[in-house]
Amino acid sequence: MKKIFTPLTDEYLKSLEGMQHAATDDYFYTRLKAKMERNLAQQGWGFKLKPVWVIGSLVCLLALNGFMLTQQYKIKQSTNNKTSPLQNFATAYDQTILSSY
C-alpha cells in the first residue's frame, strides 16, 4: 500500500516530533491527596443516619399509620349504621346536614 503525504500532513507530523509528556512538580499528587482528604473530613453529616434510627422511625410511622386506619374504619362503621347516605356523603367531605326525619 502506497502512503501519500501532503505538505500539510508533513508539517503536522514535524510539529509533533518535539513533544514531551506533561509532567508535574514533585509531591504534587501527595499534596492533592492531602487536600482532598482534608475536604472530605470537613463534609460530614450533621445527623448520623444509622440503621437503628431509620428502622425505629419506620416502625413508629407504621404504627401511627395503623392506628389512624383503625380509627377511620371505626368511624365509618359507626356512621354507616346510624345515618342516611346523604349524611354519609356530607361526613366524608366534613360537612353537616340537618335532618328533618
Phi, psi and omega in degrees: 000131183270129179267129179247121178250143175256163179301325179293318178295318178298322180295317179296317180294322178292326180290335180278344183296326184271006183288147176234159178293146177291140181231156178244171177292162175296142178065017179297311183292328177294315178294320179297316180296319179296320180293320179293321178293324178295316179293324179293323180292330181279343184266045181279158175286145176286324181245125181283120178269085178268152180303329180298316180292320182293313180295318178299318178295318179296320179297317178297316179295319178294321178295317178297318178297316178298317178298316181294323178294319178294322178295319179295321179295319179296320180294318179296320180295319182287325180282330180290330182280336189247348188238166179278166178300326179294320178290325176297319178296317180294322179294324179297331180253022177055045177240166176234145177231127177278123182268145179249021180289000000 
